[in-house]
Amino acid sequence: MKAKNIIAKDKDWWRGAVIYQIYPRSYQDSNGDGVGDLLGIVERLPHIASLGADAIWISPFFTSPMKDFGYDVSDYCDVDPIFGTLGDFDQVIATAHTLGLKVMIDLVLSHTSDQHPWFRESRANRDNPKADWFVWADPKPDGTPPNNWLSIFGGSAWQWDGRRMQYYLHNFLVSQPDLNFHNPDVQEALLDVVRFWLDRGVDGFRLDTINFYFADKKLRDNPALPPEKRNDTIAPAVNPYNWQEHIHSKNQSENLDFLKKFRAVLEPYNAAAVGEVGDAQRGLEIMAEYTSGGDKVQMCYAFELLQPHPVAASDVVEVFTRLKATAPDAWPCWAYSNHDVVRHVTRWGLSRSAAKAYTTLLMCLRGSVCLYQGEELGLPEAEIAFEDLQDPYGIEFWPEFKGRDGCRTPMVWMADNQNGGFSSAKPWLPVPTEHLRLAVSAEEADPGALLHHYRKAIAFRHAQDALAKGTMTGMRADGPVVRFEREFEGSRIFVAVNLSGEPATVAAPEGRWKVTGAELGSTGPAGDGKLHLGPWQPCLMLALEG
């Protein structure tokens, strides 16, 4: 039985799955208002199925004032009119399932919009039924915030509210107040949201900022982070958020018990969840905590492969070595790009050949995979003029940090249309001219296009049981070449990928092997018992019996 069938029928369908992320504002506009919507997703689902993906993850489409474009929710159980209706969402579910795609949706549980009825009631006074549903605190005697916590979006994480004469916590925008997970009523209300969407037919969830759910009850100050430990993986270098070690404002141990409750809700539905771990220092360790034991979330992704600098062979080895040492049974989900980071083709300065090599590697790693819309086309980061910016994050830190709009521009479907076939109206973000030559229509007609390589790499993953669910052993870096073996139920595959633009020669593995993956440019050992890899070339081999 091949891995594609295993994923389709197994309750552990998520293990090794390829998940395609849709940013709904930018995927396809069906009604000519310049903004993508749910019926647009329905129209374009066959493209995702043609890639061989197993599931889709749809970024938030809930009712929202859109201060953070859907990540500020004002109604967890309805669709914002800009995206359509609950009936339209039902069509997404039905069409996806017909095409063999699972549907995962993005739940933002750590905070709401300040327009959510829960917060409106909570801020009214200090003795209403929802008075402690959010994180409220008295000021210090001098009127300043209760502690030194900082917001990822800049400035203090505390906002003064004159109605209650208290501060409320917001780890992101001022308009995104943090829920108080120490209140069991809050937890139960959020689990009811989970049940609502499971009953509607979703197959799982992507959990936004999963490690931000709980804050320290005592509201203790975060310590300073030494300069040598700072990095810009989570926040841009110009943001003083990087100057603290966030040991009290997130990553609290109480979260483990909530995740067990969450998992218990998923189990009867055979549903799965992948959590986003936003932490620059302990991302892998938190991933391990949240996915180990089989009683919390199934998958998490940290930011190690979303890092600003090109991922070298030694980086891959270091990531997996740390993960194995922390929790060998933890199940990661890997991504190179998403809606919050510069597209990896630009971030790492990749040629088409290099992009193909990294794609091949991604499909061979132990774990599940998230692909971000447009990466299968090799879309570069778009340059957005300041006057066209929509992202409040970019507006705040311009020009040193240009925000997230450059990776959120509309998907390009048609090369001969100034809007890329995305909309008949002016899109909410401009479509870069340089993206049009990479449109789906253009790449479909080019046999050497990255789009076809993605299809081949995903098909190769599905054809090898060991790549979907197998163990990983023998990982090491030989200069620029990362190498390892995967094994599942006696099936064994050797993987080596040259992550450089120069030829590389390394020792061939011992034993009897058969070269595979010719469609991915794979080569095998030479007569001298070595692997001579060209720039960005892989070697993929299956073990022979005896």
C-alpha positions in Angstrom: 0.0 0.0 0.0 1.4 3.3 -1.0 1.6 6.3 1.3 -1.2 8.3 -0.5 -3.6 5.5 0.4 -2.3 5.3 3.9 -2.9 9.0 4.4 -6.4 8.8 2.9 -7.6 5.9 5.1 -5.6 6.1 8.3 -6.8 8.1 11.3 -3.3 9.4 11.3 -3.8 10.9 7.9 -2.0 14.0 9.0 1.3 12.2 9.6 3.4 12.9 6.5 0.6 14.9 4.8 1.3 17.8 2.4 -0.9 20.7 3.5 -1.4 23.7 1.1 -2.0 27.0 2.8 -4.6 29.4 1.3 -4.6 33.1 2.2 -8.2 33.7 1.2 -8.0 37.4 0.5 -5.5 36.7 -2.2 -6.4 33.3 -3.7 -9.3 34.0 -6.1 -12.0 36.7 -6.2 -15.3 35.3 -7.4 -17.5 38.4 -7.2 -15.4 41.2 -8.6 -14.7 43.2 -5.5 -10.9 42.8 -5.6 -10.8 40.5 -2.5 -10.5 36.8 -2.6 -13.4 34.7 -1.1 -14.6 31.3 -0.4 -16.3 30.6 -3.7 -13.0 31.7 -5.3 -11.3 28.9 -3.3 -14.0 26.4 -4.6 -13.1 27.5 -8.2 -9.4 26.9 -7.7 -9.4 23.7 -5.6 -8.7 21.5 -8.6 -5.3 23.2 -8.9 -4.4 22.2 -5.4 -5.6 18.6 -6.0 -3.5 18.5 -9.2 -0.4 19.2 -7.1 -1.1 16.0 -5.1 -1.7 17.9 -1.8 -3.5 16.0 0.9 -5.1 18.9 2.7 -5.7 22.6 2.6 -5.2 25.1 5.4 -7.4 28.2 5.1 -6.2 31.4 6.9 -9.0 33.1 8.9 -12.2 34.0 7.2 -14.3 34.7 10.3 -16.2 37.8 11.0 -13.6 40.5 11.7 -13.0 44.3 11.5 -9.9 43.3 9.5 -7.4 45.4 11.5 -5.1 42.4 11.2 -6.9 40.9 8.2 -8.9 38.2 9.9 -6.5 37.4 12.8 -8.7 39.8 14.9 -11.9 37.7 15.2 -15.2 39.3 16.3 -17.3 36.1 15.7 -15.7 32.7 15.8 -18.7 30.9 14.3 -19.6 32.9 11.2 -18.0 34.0 7.9 -17.1 37.6 7.3 -19.3 38.9 4.4 -16.2 39.9 2.5 -15.5 36.2 2.1 -19.0 34.9 1.7 -21.4 32.9 3.9 -21.5 29.7 5.9 -23.2 28.1 2.9 -20.2 29.1 0.8 -17.9 27.4 3.4 -20.0 24.3 3.1 -19.3 24.3 -0.6 -15.6 24.5 0.2 -15.9 21.4 2.4 -18.0 19.5 -0.1 -15.8 20.3 -3.1 -12.5 19.6 -1.2 -13.7 16.3 0.0 -14.9 15.3 -3.5 -11.4 16.0 -4.7 -9.8 14.0 -1.9 -8.6 17.0 0.1 -8.9 17.4 3.9 -9.9 20.9 5.1 -8.0 22.6 8.0 -9.0 26.1 9.2 -7.0 28.7 11.1 -8.1 29.2 14.7 -7.0 32.3 16.5 -7.6 31.4 20.1 -5.1 33.5 22.0 -6.9 36.8 21.4 -10.0 38.3 19.8 -10.8 41.6 18.2 -11.8 44.4 20.6 -15.1 44.3 18.7 -15.9 40.8 19.9 -19.0 40.8 22.2 -16.9 39.0 24.8 -14.5 41.9 25.1 -17.2 44.6 24.8 -18.8 43.0 27.9 -15.6 42.5 29.7 -14.4 46.1 29.4 -17.7 47.6 30.5 -16.9 47.2 34.2 -15.1 45.0 36.7 -18.1 42.9 37.9 -19.8 41.7 34.8 -20.0 38.0 33.9 -17.1 38.2 31.5 -15.0 40.7 33.6 -12.1 38.3 33.8 -12.4 36.7 30.4 -9.4 38.8 29.3 -6.1 39.7 30.9 -6.7 42.8 33.0 -4.3 44.4 35.5 -4.1 47.4 37.7 -1.4 50.0 36.9 1.7 50.4 39.0 1.4 53.2 41.6 2.9 55.7 39.1 0.2 54.8 36.5 2.5 52.9 34.2 1.8 49.4 32.8 1.9 46.5 35.3 5.1 45.1 33.8 7.6 45.4 31.0 6.0 43.0 28.4 6.3 44.1 24.8 4.0 43.7 21.8 5.2 41.9 18.7 3.7 44.7 16.7 5.7 47.4 18.6 5.5 49.2 21.9 4.1 48.0 25.2 1.9 44.9 25.4 -0.5 46.8 27.6 -3.3 49.3 26.7 -5.0 51.6 29.2 -8.8 51.4 29.3 -10.6 54.3 31.0 -13.8 52.4 31.6 -12.2 49.9 34.0 -9.3 52.1 35.0 -7.1 49.1 34.2 -4.7 47.9 31.5 -5.5 45.0 29.2 -2.9 42.7 27.6 -2.4 42.6 23.8 0.6 40.6 22.5 -0.2 41.9 19.0 -2.3 45.0 17.9 -3.9 47.2 20.5 -7.2 46.0 18.9 -6.4 42.4 19.7 -6.9 41.8 23.5 -5.6 38.6 24.9 -8.0 36.1 26.4 -7.5 34.9 30.0 -7.0 31.1 29.7 -6.7 30.8 33.4 -10.5 31.1 33.4 -12.1 27.7 32.7 -15.1 29.3 31.2 -12.9 30.9 28.5 -11.4 27.5 27.7 -14.8 25.9 27.5 -16.2 28.6 25.2 -13.2 28.2 22.9 -13.6 24.4 22.8 -17.3 25.0 21.8 -15.9 26.9 18.8 -13.8 23.9 18.0 -16.9 21.6 18.2 -18.9 24.0 16.0 -16.4 23.7 13.1 -15.8 20.0 13.5 -19.6 19.4 13.3 -19.6 21.5 10.1 -17.1 19.0 8.6 -13.6 20.4 9.0 -10.9 17.9 9.3 -8.5 19.9 11.5 -7.0 23.2 12.5 -4.0 25.3 12.3 -3.6 27.0 15.7 -2.3 30.5 15.5 0.3 31.5 18.1 -0.3 28.3 20.1 2.3 29.1 22.8 0.7 32.5 23.6 -2.5 31.1 25.2 -1.4 31.5 28.8 0.4 34.4 30.5 2.1 34.3 33.9 -0.5 34.7 36.6 1.8 36.8 38.6 2.6 39.1 35.6 6.3 39.0 36.4 8.7 41.1 34.2 10.5 39.4 31.4 14.2 39.4 31.8 16.5 41.1 29.2 17.9 39.0 26.5 21.7 39.4 25.9 22.5 40.9 22.5 24.4 37.8 21.4 21.2 35.7 21.8 18.9 38.0 19.9 17.7 37.1 16.4 15.0 38.3 14.0 13.2 35.0 13.4 10.0 36.1 15.1 10.2 39.9 14.9 12.2 42.2 12.7 15.5 43.3 13.9 14.2 46.9 14.4 11.7 45.7 16.9 12.7 45.9 20.6 10.6 42.8 21.2 13.8 40.9 20.4 15.5 42.4 23.5 13.5 40.3 26.0 13.4 36.7 26.9 9.7 36.0 26.9 9.5 33.5 29.7 6.5 35.0 31.4 4.3 36.5 28.6 4.0 33.1 26.8 5.2 29.5 26.9 3.5 28.7 30.2 3.3 25.2 31.5 -0.5 25.4 32.1 -0.9 25.3 28.3 -0.2 21.5 28.3 -3.4 20.7 30.2 -5.5 22.9 27.8 -4.0 21.2 24.8 -5.0 17.8 26.3 -8.6 19.0 26.6 -8.4 20.3 23.0 -7.1 16.9 21.7 -9.9 15.1 23.5 -12.4 17.2 21.5 -10.6 16.2 18.2 -10.3 12.5 18.8 -13.9 11.4 18.0 -13.7 13.2 14.7 -10.3 11.8 13.7 -9.3 15.5 13.3 -5.8 16.9 13.5 -4.1 20.1 14.5 -0.9 21.9 13.7 0.3 24.6 16.1 2.4 27.6 15.2 5.1 28.0 17.8 6.4 31.6 17.8 9.6 31.6 19.8 13.1 32.5 18.7 14.9 30.7 21.5 12.9 27.6 22.4 10.8 26.8 19.3 11.9 23.2 18.9 11.7 22.4 22.6 8.1 23.8 22.7 7.2 21.9 19.6 8.5 18.7 21.3 6.4 19.5 24.4 3.2 20.1 22.5 3.4 17.1 20.2 4.9 14.4 22.3 2.9 11.8 24.2 0.0 11.4 21.8 -2.4 13.4 24.0 -1.8 17.0 22.8 -1.7 18.4 19.3 -0.5 16.1 16.5 1.9 18.6 14.9 3.7 21.9 15.4 5.9 24.0 13.3 8.7 26.2 14.7 10.5 28.9 12.7 13.8 27.1 12.1 13.1 26.6 8.4 11.4 29.9 8.1 14.7 31.6 9.1 15.9 34.7 7.2 19.2 33.2 6.1 19.6 30.3 3.6 19.2 26.9 5.3 22.6 25.0 4.9 23.1 21.3 5.3 24.6 21.9 8.7 21.4 23.8 9.7 19.2 20.9 8.8 21.3 18.5 10.8 21.4 20.9 13.8 17.6 21.2 13.8 16.9 17.5 13.7 19.7 16.8 16.3 18.0 19.2 18.7 14.6 17.8 18.0 15.7 14.2 18.5 17.5 15.1 21.8 14.4 16.9 23.1 11.6 14.4 22.1 12.3 11.8 19.5 8.6 10.9 19.1 7.5 14.6 18.4 6.1 15.2 15.0 7.1 18.4 13.2 5.4 20.1 10.3 7.9 22.0 8.1 7.4 25.1 6.0 9.7 27.4 4.1 7.2 30.2 3.5 3.9 31.4 4.9 1.8 34.6 5.1 4.0 36.2 7.7 7.5 35.9 6.2 9.3 37.0 3.1 8.9 34.4 0.4 11.8 31.9 0.6 12.8 32.3 -3.0 13.6 35.9 -2.2 14.6 35.4 1.4 17.3 32.9 0.5 18.1 34.3 -3.0 17.3 31.0 -4.8 17.7 30.3 -8.5 15.1 27.9 -10.1 17.6 25.0 -9.7 18.1 25.9 -6.0 14.4 26.1 -5.4 13.9 22.7 -6.9 16.6 21.2 -4.6 15.0 22.7 -1.5 11.6 21.4 -2.6 13.0 17.9 -3.0 14.6 18.0 0.4 11.4 19.3 2.0 9.5 16.3 0.6 12.0 13.9 2.0 12.2 15.2 5.6 10.6 13.4 8.5 7.4 15.3 9.4 4.5 16.8 7.6 4.8 19.7 5.1 3.0 23.1 4.7 3.2 24.8 1.3 2.2 28.4 0.9 0.2 29.5 -2.1 2.3 30.6 -5.0 5.5 28.9 -3.8 4.9 26.1 -6.3 5.3 28.9 -8.9 8.5 30.2 -7.4 6.9 33.6 -6.8 9.4 36.1 -5.4 8.5 38.7 -2.7 6.6 41.6 -4.2 7.9 45.1 -3.8 5.0 47.2 -2.4 5.0 51.0 -2.4 4.4 52.6 0.9 1.1 54.1 -0.3 -0.1 50.6 -1.2 0.7 49.0 2.1 -2.1 47.4 4.0 -0.3 45.6 6.8 -0.2 47.6 10.1 3.0 45.8 11.0 4.8 47.2 7.9 3.4 50.6 8.3 4.7 50.8 11.9 8.3 49.8 11.1 8.7 51.2 7.5 11.1 51.4 5.8 13.5 49.2 7.8 10.8 46.5 7.8 8.3 46.5 5.0 5.7 44.2 6.6 4.0 41.2 5.3 2.2 42.5 2.2 5.0 41.4 -0.1 4.1 37.7 0.4 0.4 38.3 0.4 -0.2 39.7 -3.1 -2.8 37.9 -5.2 -2.2 34.5 -6.7 -1.4 34.7 -10.4 -3.4 32.4 -12.6 -3.2 33.9 -16.1 -0.1 35.5 -17.7 -2.1 37.6 -20.2 -4.2 39.5 -17.6 -2.9 42.5 -15.7 -4.5 41.2 -12.5 -3.2 37.7 -13.1 -6.7 36.3 -13.5 -7.3 36.9 -9.8 -10.0 39.5 -10.1 -11.9 41.6 -12.6 -11.5 44.6 -10.3 -8.5 46.3 -8.8 -7.1 43.8 -6.3 -6.7 44.8 -2.6 -2.9 44.5 -3.1 -1.3 45.1 -6.5 -0.2 42.2 -8.7 3.5 42.7 -9.6 4.2 42.6 -13.3 7.1 40.3 -12.7 4.7 37.7 -11.2 2.7 37.4 -14.5 5.4 35.4 -16.3 5.2 32.9 -13.4 1.4 32.5 -13.6 -0.1 29.1 -13.5 -1.0 29.3 -17.2 2.6 30.1 -18.2 4.2 27.4 -16.0 1.8 24.8 -17.1 3.1 25.4 -20.7 6.8 25.2 -19.6 8.0 21.6 -18.9 10.9 22.9 -16.9 8.8 25.1 -14.6 8.9 24.8 -10.8 5.2 24.0 -10.8 5.9 20.6 -12.5 8.8 19.9 -10.1 6.5 20.4 -7.1 4.0 17.9 -8.6 6.8 15.4 -9.2 8.3 15.9 -5.7 4.9 15.5 -4.0 4.2 12.4 -6.1 7.6 10.9 -5.2 6.8 11.5 -1.5 3.5 9.7 -1.9 5.0 6.8 -3.8 7.4 6.0 -0.9 5.9 4.9 2.3 9.1 5.6 4.2 8.9 9.4 3.2 5.4 9.8 4.6 5.7 8.0 8.0 9.2 6.5 8.3 11.9 6.9 10.7 15.0 9.1 9.9 18.5 7.8 10.7 22.1 8.7 9.9 21.5 12.3 9.2 24.8 14.2 8.7 26.2 17.1 6.6 29.1 16.4 4.3 30.0 19.9 3.4 27.1 21.3 1.5 25.4 17.9 1.2 22.8 16.8 3.7 22.2 13.1 3.8 20.0 10.6 5.7 17.9 7.5 5.4 14.2 7.0 5.9 12.7 3.6 6.7 9.1 2.2 7.1 8.1 -1.4 7.5 11.3 -2.7 5.8 11.3 -0.2 2.9 14.4 2.0 3.0 15.4 5.1 1.0 18.7 7.0 1.0 18.5 10.8 0.5 21.4 13.2 -0.3 20.9 16.7 -1.5 23.6 19.2 -2.6 22.5 22.5 -1.1 25.0 24.6 -3.0 25.7 26.0 -6.5 29.0 24.1 -6.8 29.6 20.4 -7.5 30.2 18.2 -4.5 31.7 14.7 -4.0 30.8 12.6 -1.0 31.1 8.9 -0.1 28.3 6.6 -1.3 26.3 4.7 1.3 27.3 1.1 2.0 25.0 -1.7 0.8 23.0 -2.4 -2.4 20.9 0.4 -3.7 18.9 1.3 -6.8 18.7 4.8 -8.0 15.3 6.3 -8.1 13.8 9.8 -8.6 15.1 10.4 -12.1 12.2 12.9 -12.6 13.8 14.9 -9.8 17.2 14.9 -11.3 18.6 12.2 -9.1 21.9 10.6 -9.7 23.7 7.6 -8.3 27.2 6.4 -7.3 30.0 6.4 -9.8 32.4 3.6 -10.3 34.7 5.0 -7.7 32.2 4.4 -4.9 31.4 8.0 -4.5 28.5 10.3 -5.2 29.4 13.1 -7.6 26.6 15.6 -7.2 26.1 18.6 -9.5 25.0 22.0 -8.2 21.7 21.6 -6.4 21.5 17.9 -7.4 19.9 15.1 -5.3 20.7 11.4 -5.0 17.7 9.3 -4.1 18.1 5.5 -3.8 16.0 2.6 -2.7 17.6 -0.3 -0.7 17.7 -3.7 -2.4 17.1 -6.9 -0.5 20.1 -9.1 0.3 
